[in-house]
């Protein structure tokens, strides 16, 4: 009996400690490199995420992948193998996120990407069942652009995008949207994120005499084609993707991006939305939190994608804790299952409803059209 009591106390203590095990969240973002204008607000947003969820302490381990695919994979391996994370958030860009999928799925660790391409979560298979994402799919935003073009008299379009998975994904999805709206694509060009000149591509686009040009890039590198076309005298309508929705793009683009149209998440123009908009309240919650920490007019849609990843995690963790303890394979599996069952979570960009076959879960409430006017974003009703 004397031996049994200390043993019982030890077991109870061990159980108590296990019940309060920390949840480790691994984060890899592009805080430097070509995608830094996206990654920096994402990193700033991680600092705003909850330090406890359902009574469990949350540890965030944040690494910079420098906008490099190899580094993103190495970071993911390190976070899983060395830091024993329960979930991975990131990365910033589509190529990085696509490269991370194999690592996350092999380790059976849920991953929430904050990059845009639908290919991150589609088509669903054994690997992608571990992966979720928060940015709107390219087809959703492509349709918004095509609809706007058609309604404003555009008949022919020239396309220029990144020479990577982001540009290719947009090329494929916009082609579908253009066909639906009877738009003819008369030029299709590519350039690298690190290029300093696109004169050759611009000359081909000018020769095509398109009514409008769509630039499928993200961050500040997306300003290069537009500035080059402006210098060459192009006067048609200009469109960008939601990949440019931050203040750095406005700063770099300057007067050359005035009048540009783009689809964006509601958070970009949250204050301008009518009170009846279904995402205004949740979008303003992020704007208030981010600008309270970083200053007025500092919010960007990219940080908001990270915020929404945090909201999904916050919704899923209490459900997973009912089935297993953090730091175990069972908890990671339970967390994946809980993410797949998220319903009616209002975020900065939209309302999330996940299913086994839809690991994004957004609908048309997650997009608005915006115009750049006087160096600022203007909501287009």
C-alpha positions in Angstrom: 0.0 0.0 0.0 2.9 2.4 0.9 4.3 1.7 -2.6 0.9 2.1 -4.3 0.2 5.7 -3.0 3.4 7.3 -4.4 2.8 5.5 -7.7 -0.8 6.7 -7.9 0.4 10.3 -7.1 3.0 10.1 -9.8 0.5 8.8 -12.3 -2.0 11.6 -11.5 0.8 14.2 -11.8 1.8 12.8 -15.1 -1.8 12.9 -16.3 -2.1 16.5 -15.1 1.0 17.5 -17.0 -0.1 15.8 -20.1 -3.5 17.5 -19.9 -1.7 20.9 -20.1 0.8 20.1 -22.7 1.6 23.0 -25.0 0.4 23.2 -28.6 3.3 23.9 -30.9 2.5 25.8 -34.1 5.1 25.9 -36.8 5.2 28.9 -39.1 7.2 29.4 -42.3 6.8 32.7 -44.1 8.5 34.7 -46.8 9.6 37.6 -44.6 12.5 38.4 -46.9 13.1 38.0 -50.7 10.7 38.9 -53.6 7.6 38.0 -51.6 8.6 40.0 -48.5 5.8 42.6 -49.0 3.4 39.7 -48.4 5.3 37.8 -45.7 6.0 40.8 -43.4 2.3 41.5 -42.7 1.7 37.8 -42.3 4.6 37.6 -39.7 3.2 40.7 -37.9 -0.2 38.9 -37.8 1.2 35.8 -36.1 2.1 38.1 -33.2 -1.6 38.9 -32.8 -2.8 35.3 -32.6 -4.0 33.8 -29.3 -1.5 32.6 -26.8 -3.9 30.1 -25.3 -6.8 28.2 -26.9 -9.2 26.2 -24.7 -6.9 26.6 -21.8 -3.9 25.2 -23.7 -0.7 27.3 -24.1 0.2 28.0 -27.7 3.8 28.3 -28.8 4.5 29.8 -32.2 7.8 28.9 -33.9 8.3 31.3 -36.8 10.9 30.8 -39.5 11.7 32.8 -42.6 12.0 30.9 -45.9 13.2 34.0 -47.8 10.7 33.4 -50.6 12.7 30.3 -51.5 11.1 26.9 -52.2 14.0 24.8 -50.9 14.1 26.9 -47.7 10.4 26.4 -47.2 10.8 22.7 -47.4 13.7 22.7 -45.0 11.8 24.8 -42.5 8.9 22.5 -42.6 11.1 19.5 -42.0 12.8 21.3 -39.1 9.5 22.4 -37.5 8.1 18.9 -37.7 11.2 16.8 -36.8 12.9 19.1 -34.3 10.2 21.4 -32.9 7.5 18.6 -32.9 4.8 21.0 -34.1 1.2 20.0 -34.1 0.3 22.1 -37.1 2.1 24.1 -39.8 1.0 27.5 -41.1 2.4 28.8 -44.4 4.0 29.5 -46.6 3.4 32.8 -48.3 3.7 31.8 -52.0 2.2 29.1 -54.1 5.5 27.4 -55.2 6.6 27.2 -51.6 3.3 25.8 -50.3 3.1 23.2 -53.1 6.6 22.0 -52.2 5.7 21.7 -48.5 2.8 19.3 -49.1 4.8 16.1 -49.3 6.6 16.9 -46.0 3.4 17.7 -44.1 1.5 14.7 -45.5 4.4 12.2 -44.9 4.5 13.4 -41.2 0.7 13.4 -41.0 0.8 17.0 -39.7 -2.0 19.4 -40.7 -1.0 22.4 -42.8 -2.9 25.6 -43.4 -1.4 27.4 -46.4 -1.8 31.2 -46.9 -1.0 31.0 -50.6 -3.6 31.3 -53.3 -3.5 28.6 -55.9 -6.3 26.1 -55.9 -3.7 23.4 -56.7 -2.6 23.5 -53.1 -5.9 21.8 -52.1 -7.2 20.4 -55.4 -7.8 17.8 -56.5 -8.2 16.1 -53.2 -6.1 13.1 -52.6 -4.3 11.2 -49.8 -1.6 13.9 -49.5 -3.8 17.0 -49.8 -6.2 15.7 -47.2 -3.7 17.1 -44.7 -3.6 20.5 -46.3 -6.0 23.5 -46.0 -5.7 27.1 -47.2 -7.3 30.5 -46.6 -6.8 32.7 -49.7 -9.6 32.7 -52.3 -9.1 30.3 -55.3 -7.9 31.7 -58.6 -11.1 30.7 -60.4 -13.3 32.8 -58.0 -11.2 35.9 -58.6 -10.8 35.2 -62.3 -14.6 35.1 -62.7 -14.8 38.5 -60.8 -12.3 40.0 -63.3 -13.9 38.5 -66.4 -17.4 39.6 -65.3 -16.1 43.2 -64.7 -14.3 43.2 -68.1 -17.4 42.0 -69.9 -19.6 44.6 -68.2 -17.2 47.4 -69.1 -16.9 46.7 -72.8 -13.7 44.7 -72.9 -13.5 42.2 -75.8 -9.8 41.3 -76.0 -7.3 40.7 -73.2 -3.5 40.3 -72.9 -2.2 38.2 -70.1 1.2 38.5 -68.4 2.0 36.5 -65.3 4.8 35.0 -63.2 6.7 32.1 -64.7 5.9 29.8 -61.8 2.9 28.0 -60.4 1.1 31.3 -59.5 1.3 32.6 -63.0 0.5 29.2 -64.6 -2.5 28.7 -62.3 -3.9 32.1 -63.1 -3.4 31.5 -66.8 -5.4 28.3 -66.7 -8.2 29.7 -64.5 -8.6 33.0 -66.3 -8.8 31.2 -69.6 -11.9 29.3 -68.3 -13.4 32.6 -67.0 -12.6 34.4 -70.3 -14.3 31.7 -72.3 -17.5 31.9 -70.2 -17.6 35.7 -70.7 -16.7 35.6 -74.4 -13.4 37.4 -73.9 -10.6 36.7 -76.4 -7.0 36.3 -75.0 -4.7 37.8 -77.7 -1.4 37.5 -75.8 0.0 35.3 -73.1 3.4 36.3 -71.6 5.5 35.3 -68.6 8.3 36.8 -66.4 10.2 35.9 -63.3 9.6 37.4 -59.9 13.1 38.6 -59.8 13.2 40.1 -63.3 14.1 43.8 -63.7 12.9 44.2 -67.2 9.9 43.0 -69.2 10.4 45.2 -72.3 10.1 42.3 -74.7 6.9 41.0 -73.3 5.5 44.5 -73.2 6.2 45.1 -76.8 4.3 41.9 -77.7 1.4 43.0 -75.6 1.4 46.4 -77.3 1.4 44.8 -80.7 -1.7 42.7 -79.7 -3.7 45.9 -79.2 -5.8 44.4 -76.4 -8.6 46.2 -74.8 -7.3 45.2 -71.4 -4.3 43.7 -69.7 -4.3 41.3 -66.8 -1.1 41.0 -64.7 -1.0 37.8 -62.7 1.7 38.6 -60.2 1.9 39.2 -56.5 3.5 41.8 -54.3 5.8 44.6 -55.6 7.1 42.5 -58.6 3.6 42.7 -60.1 4.1 46.5 -60.7 6.9 46.0 -63.3 4.7 45.0 -66.3 2.2 47.8 -65.6 4.9 50.4 -65.3 6.6 49.2 -68.5 3.3 49.3 -70.4 2.6 52.8 -69.1 6.0 53.9 -70.3 5.2 52.5 -73.7 2.0 54.4 -73.9 -0.6 51.7 -73.3 -4.0 53.3 -72.6 -6.3 50.3 -72.2 -7.8 49.0 -68.9 -5.4 47.4 -66.4 -6.3 44.6 -64.1 -4.3 42.9 -61.3 -5.0 39.9 -59.1 -5.6 39.8 -55.4 -1.9 39.1 -55.1 -1.1 42.9 -55.1 -3.5 44.0 -52.3 -1.0 45.8 -50.0 0.4 49.2 -49.5 3.8 48.3 -50.8 2.3 47.7 -54.3 0.7 51.2 -54.2 4.0 52.7 -53.1 6.1 51.0 -55.8 3.4 51.4 -58.6 2.7 55.0 -57.8 0.9 57.0 -60.5 1.5 54.1 -63.0 -1.1 51.9 -61.3 -3.8 54.6 -61.0 -7.1 53.3 -62.3 -6.2 49.6 -61.9 -9.1 47.2 -61.1 -8.6 44.0 -59.0 -10.7 41.5 -57.0 -9.8 41.4 -53.3 -11.0 40.0 -50.1 -13.5 42.3 -48.3 -10.9 43.2 -45.6 -9.1 45.4 -48.0 -12.0 47.9 -48.1 -13.7 46.8 -44.8 -14.5 50.4 -43.7 -16.1 51.2 -47.1 -18.4 48.1 -47.0 -22.1 48.6 -46.3 -23.2 47.6 -42.8 -25.2 44.8 -44.3 -22.2 43.1 -45.8 -21.8 39.6 -44.2 -18.0 40.0 -43.7 -17.8 43.6 -42.6 -17.8 42.9 -38.8 -15.3 40.1 -38.9 -13.1 42.0 -41.4 -13.1 45.1 -39.2 -12.1 43.0 -36.2 -8.8 42.2 -38.0 -8.3 45.7 -39.2 -8.7 47.0 -35.7 -6.3 44.5 -34.2 -3.6 44.9 -36.9 -3.7 48.7 -37.1 -3.8 48.9 -33.3 -0.4 47.1 -33.3 1.1 48.5 -36.5 -0.4 51.9 -37.2 -3.1 53.4 -39.3 -3.5 52.2 -43.0 -1.0 49.3 -42.5 -3.4 46.4 -43.0 -3.1 44.2 -46.0 -5.0 41.2 -47.3 -2.0 39.0 -46.9 -1.8 39.4 -43.2 -5.5 38.7 -43.1 -5.0 35.3 -44.8 -2.7 34.5 -41.8 -5.4 35.8 -39.4 -8.0 33.5 -41.0 -5.6 30.6 -40.6 -5.4 31.4 -36.9 -9.2 31.6 -36.7 -9.5 28.1 -38.3 -7.0 26.7 -35.9 -8.8 28.4 -32.9 -12.0 26.8 -34.0 -10.5 23.3 -34.5 -8.3 23.0 -31.4 -11.1 22.6 -28.8 -12.7 19.9 -30.9 -9.3 18.0 -31.3 -8.6 18.3 -27.5 -11.6 16.2 -26.7 -10.0 13.3 -28.6 -6.3 13.5 -27.9 -3.5 15.5 -26.3 -1.1 17.9 -28.1 2.3 16.5 -29.2 0.8 13.1 -30.3 0.0 11.7 -33.7 -3.6 11.2 -32.4 -3.9 15.0 -31.7 -2.6 15.9 -35.2 -5.1 13.5 -36.8 -7.9 14.9 -34.6 -6.9 18.5 -35.5 -7.0 17.6 -39.2 -10.4 16.1 -38.8 -11.7 19.1 -36.9 -10.4 21.5 -39.5 -12.3 19.6 -42.1 -15.5 20.1 -40.1 -15.2 23.8 -39.6 -18.6 25.5 -40.2 -19.6 29.2 -40.3 -16.3 30.6 -39.1 -16.4 34.3 -40.1 -12.9 35.6 -41.0 -11.3 38.7 -42.4 -11.8 37.4 -46.0 -15.1 35.5 -45.8 -17.1 32.8 -44.1 -15.4 29.4 -44.0 -17.4 26.1 -44.4 -15.0 23.2 -44.9 -15.9 19.7 -46.2 -13.9 16.5 -47.0 -13.6 17.7 -50.6 -13.3 21.4 -50.0 -10.4 22.5 -47.9 -10.9 26.2 -48.6 -14.6 26.6 -47.8 -15.2 30.1 -49.1 -18.0 31.3 -51.3 -18.7 34.5 -53.2 -18.9 36.5 -49.9 -15.1 36.4 -50.0 -14.6 38.7 -53.0 -15.2 42.3 -53.9 -14.0 44.5 -56.8 -11.7 47.3 -56.0 -10.2 50.2 -58.0 -7.0 52.2 -57.3 -8.0 55.8 -57.0 -5.7 58.6 -55.8 -3.2 56.0 -54.5 -5.8 54.2 -52.4 -8.2 51.3 -52.6 -11.8 52.2 -53.6 -14.7 49.7 -53.2 -16.7 49.1 -56.4 -20.3 48.4 -55.5 
